[in-house]
Amino acid sequence: MTSTSSHSPLYWAINDSLTLIGRSSRQSMRRIDALITAAVLPLMMLLLFVYVFGGAIRVSGSYIDYVVPGIILLCAGFGSAATAVSVCQDMTSGAIDRFRSLPIVSSALLTGHVVASVLRNLVSTALVLGVALALGFRPHAGIAQWLGAVGILLAFMAAISWLAACFGLIARSPEAADAFSFVVMFVPYVSSAFVPTGTMPGVLRAFAAHQPVTPIIETVRGLMMGTSTGSHAAVALAWCLGGTIAGAALATLLYRRRTSQ
């Protein structure tokens, strides 16, 4: 918390953000439904696609090697969607009024929600990856490729978390904010997450090829499997950075408007 001292504004911004990151992380641990959605549901999806649908889908190589990157991205999306509900709860429960009465940096609240979301997603992603390895997932990535895959996933988590924060600031109730999870669930299905885009009808194929999730999945898949990512890496990075910048800027604007009323 800020006070009159010789510390710089940057020091207090970091100090306040760390305090609210801890608060959001503790809240995440208390929300059992969000933890189940972020971890258990992707595991169920993994088992469903590998053991129920996998035998009917033809891809180059093992289907589990193909589908795991998509499941990991879906896992990150599920976890980030919970940020919309958390932000909305703060805005509608009266918590924001208490924060406004304290001498804290205004950006710290949103930063706390977003960073806690990324940390929560890293844990659930590691869990899904561990189960996938036990089921037969065999990546061929070197250290540099693993670092690249983690970097892309972190960028995606940050982008989707900031966009979720925007949705939470727009929604007028936690139930309405939870609708963001349906968007996150739908988009990966119309991508290369579960089947090659070339098997889709013309209109869907065009949409799947040019929406942001497909290049991100193809980049993660290429890095994990030790194959070429082609132009997908640059496109994926552009989508993630653009989403993060736009989401953070819009969330800041929406937060100022909501708190100035």
C-alpha positions in Angstrom: 0.0 0.0 0.0 1.2 3.5 -0.8 2.3 6.1 1.8 4.4 9.2 2.0 8.0 8.0 1.6 11.1 8.3 -0.5 10.0 5.3 -2.6 9.3 6.0 -6.3 5.8 5.6 -7.9 7.2 2.5 -9.7 8.0 0.9 -6.4 4.5 1.4 -5.1 2.9 0.2 -8.3 4.9 -3.1 -8.0 4.2 -3.4 -4.3 0.4 -2.8 -4.7 0.3 -5.2 -7.7 2.0 -7.9 -5.7 -0.4 -7.5 -2.8 -3.4 -7.8 -5.1 -1.9 -10.7 -7.0 -1.7 -12.5 -3.7 -5.3 -11.6 -3.0 -6.6 -12.8 -6.4 -4.5 -16.0 -6.1 -6.1 -16.8 -2.7 -9.5 -16.1 -4.1 -8.8 -18.6 -6.9 -8.0 -21.3 -4.5 -11.4 -20.8 -2.8 -13.3 -21.0 -6.0 -13.6 -24.8 -6.4 -15.8 -24.5 -9.5 -13.2 -22.4 -11.3 -10.5 -24.8 -10.3 -12.5 -27.7 -11.7 -13.2 -25.8 -14.9 -9.6 -24.9 -15.4 -8.1 -28.3 -14.7 -10.5 -31.2 -14.6 -12.6 -30.2 -17.7 -9.6 -30.0 -20.1 -8.5 -33.4 -18.7 -11.9 -34.8 -19.5 -11.7 -33.3 -23.0 -8.3 -34.9 -23.5 -9.6 -38.3 -22.5 -12.7 -37.9 -24.7 -10.8 -36.9 -27.9 -8.0 -39.4 -27.5 -10.1 -42.5 -26.6 -13.5 -41.8 -28.1 -13.0 -39.7 -31.2 -9.3 -40.3 -31.8 -9.8 -43.6 -33.6 -12.0 -42.0 -36.2 -9.8 -39.0 -36.9 -6.9 -39.4 -39.4 -3.8 -37.2 -38.9 -0.2 -37.5 -39.7 1.3 -39.4 -36.8 -0.2 -40.2 -33.5 -3.5 -38.4 -32.7 -2.5 -37.7 -29.1 0.5 -35.9 -30.4 -1.7 -33.8 -32.6 -4.4 -33.0 -30.1 -2.5 -32.2 -26.9 -1.4 -28.7 -28.0 -5.0 -27.8 -28.7 -6.1 -29.2 -25.3 -3.4 -27.1 -23.6 -4.6 -24.0 -25.3 -8.2 -24.8 -24.4 -7.1 -25.3 -20.8 -5.5 -21.8 -20.8 -8.7 -20.3 -22.2 -10.9 -22.0 -19.6 -8.7 -20.7 -16.8 -8.5 -17.2 -18.2 -12.3 -17.0 -18.6 -12.7 -17.1 -14.9 -11.0 -13.7 -14.7 -14.1 -12.1 -16.2 -16.2 -13.4 -13.3 -13.6 -12.3 -10.6 -13.4 -8.8 -12.0 -17.1 -8.5 -12.3 -17.6 -9.7 -8.7 -15.2 -7.0 -7.5 -17.0 -4.3 -9.5 -20.5 -5.3 -8.3 -19.9 -6.5 -4.7 -18.8 -3.2 -3.3 -15.1 -4.3 -3.1 -14.1 -1.7 -5.6 -15.5 1.1 -3.3 -13.3 -0.1 -0.5 -10.2 -0.2 -2.8 -11.0 3.3 -4.0 -10.8 4.6 -0.4 -7.3 3.2 0.0 -4.1 4.9 -1.3 -3.3 2.2 -3.9 -2.3 2.4 -7.5 -5.4 2.2 -9.6 -3.9 -0.3 -12.1 -3.0 -2.8 -9.4 -6.4 -4.4 -9.1 -6.6 -5.4 -12.8 -2.9 -6.4 -12.8 -3.6 -8.6 -9.8 -6.4 -10.4 -11.5 -4.5 -10.9 -14.8 -1.2 -12.1 -13.2 -3.1 -14.5 -10.9 -5.0 -15.8 -13.9 -1.7 -16.5 -15.7 -0.2 -18.3 -12.7 -3.4 -20.4 -12.3 -3.2 -21.3 -15.9 0.4 -22.4 -15.7 -0.5 -24.8 -12.9 -3.5 -26.3 -14.8 -1.5 -26.5 -18.0 1.3 -28.4 -16.2 -1.3 -30.8 -14.9 -2.8 -31.5 -18.3 0.7 -31.9 -19.8 1.7 -34.4 -17.1 -1.5 -36.5 -17.7 -0.9 -36.3 -21.5 2.7 -37.6 -21.1 1.3 -40.5 -19.0 -1.2 -41.3 -21.8 1.4 -41.5 -24.5 2.1 -37.9 -25.6 5.7 -37.9 -26.9 7.0 -34.4 -27.8 10.4 -34.0 -29.6 11.2 -30.5 -28.5 14.6 -29.3 -27.4 15.2 -26.8 -24.6 14.9 -23.8 -26.9 11.7 -25.1 -28.4 10.2 -25.8 -25.0 11.0 -22.2 -24.0 9.4 -20.9 -27.2 6.3 -23.0 -26.6 6.0 -21.7 -23.0 6.6 -18.1 -24.2 3.7 -18.4 -26.7 1.4 -19.9 -24.1 2.3 -17.2 -21.6 1.6 -14.5 -24.3 -1.8 -16.2 -25.1 -2.7 -16.4 -21.4 -1.9 -12.7 -20.9 -4.0 -11.7 -24.0 -7.0 -13.8 -23.1 -6.9 -12.7 -19.4 -6.8 -9.0 -20.3 -9.7 -9.5 -22.7 -11.6 -11.4 -20.0 -11.0 -8.5 -17.7 -12.6 -6.2 -20.3 -15.6 -8.5 -20.4 -15.9 -8.5 -16.6 -15.9 -4.7 -16.6 -18.6 -4.6 -19.2 -20.9 -7.3 -17.6 -23.3 -6.1 -14.9 -23.4 -9.5 -13.1 -21.1 -12.4 -12.5 -23.6 -14.7 -14.4 -23.3 -12.4 -17.4 -19.5 -12.3 -17.1 -19.4 -16.1 -17.1 -20.7 -16.0 -20.7 -17.1 -15.2 -21.8 -16.3 -18.8 -21.2 -18.7 -19.9 -24.0 -16.7 -17.7 -26.4 -13.5 -19.3 -25.3 -15.0 -22.7 -25.6 -16.4 -22.2 -29.1 -13.5 -20.6 -31.0 -10.9 -23.5 -30.5 -13.4 -26.0 -32.0 -13.4 -24.1 -35.3 -9.6 -24.3 -35.6 -6.9 -26.9 -36.1 -7.1 -27.9 -32.4 -8.8 -31.2 -32.9 -8.9 -31.8 -36.7 -6.9 -30.5 -39.7 -8.5 -27.4 -41.2 -8.3 -29.0 -44.6 -11.0 -31.5 -43.7 -13.6 -28.7 -43.0 -16.1 -27.3 -45.5 -15.0 -24.2 -47.5 -16.5 -21.5 -45.3 -15.4 -23.1 -42.0 -12.0 -23.8 -43.4 -11.5 -20.2 -44.3 -12.6 -19.0 -40.9 -10.5 -21.6 -39.1 -7.4 -20.7 -41.1 -7.6 -17.0 -40.4 -8.8 -16.8 -36.8 -6.2 -16.2 -34.1 -6.3 -19.6 -32.3 -5.1 -21.7 -35.3 -1.7 -20.1 -35.8 -1.1 -20.2 -32.0 -2.0 -23.9 -31.9 0.1 -24.6 -35.0 3.1 -22.8 -33.4 2.8 -24.6 -30.1 2.4 -27.9 -32.0 5.4 -27.3 -34.2 7.6 -26.3 -31.3 6.5 -29.3 -29.1 6.9 -31.8 -31.9 10.1 -30.4 -33.2 8.7 -29.5 -36.7 8.7 -26.3 -38.7 6.2 -23.6 -37.6 6.5 -21.7 -40.9 4.8 -18.3 -40.8 2.5 -19.4 -37.9 5.0 -18.2 -35.2 5.0 -14.6 -36.4 1.3 -14.5 -36.8 0.7 -16.1 -33.4 3.0 -13.7 -31.7 1.3 -10.7 -33.4 -2.2 -11.9 -32.3 -1.0 -12.4 -28.7 0.8 -9.1 -28.4 -2.0 -7.3 -30.1 -4.6 -8.9 -27.9 -2.6 -8.0 -24.8 -2.0 -4.4 -25.7 -5.6 -3.8 -26.9 -7.0 -5.7 -23.9 -4.9 -3.9 -21.3 -5.7 -0.5 -22.9 -9.4 -1.2 -23.1 -9.6 -2.6 -19.6 -7.8 0.5 -18.2 -10.3 2.8 -20.0 -13.3 0.8 -18.9 -12.0 0.6 -15.3 -11.6 4.4 -15.2 -15.1 4.9 -16.5 -16.6 2.5 -14.1 -14.8 3.9 -11.1 -15.4 7.6 -12.0 -19.2 7.2 -11.9 
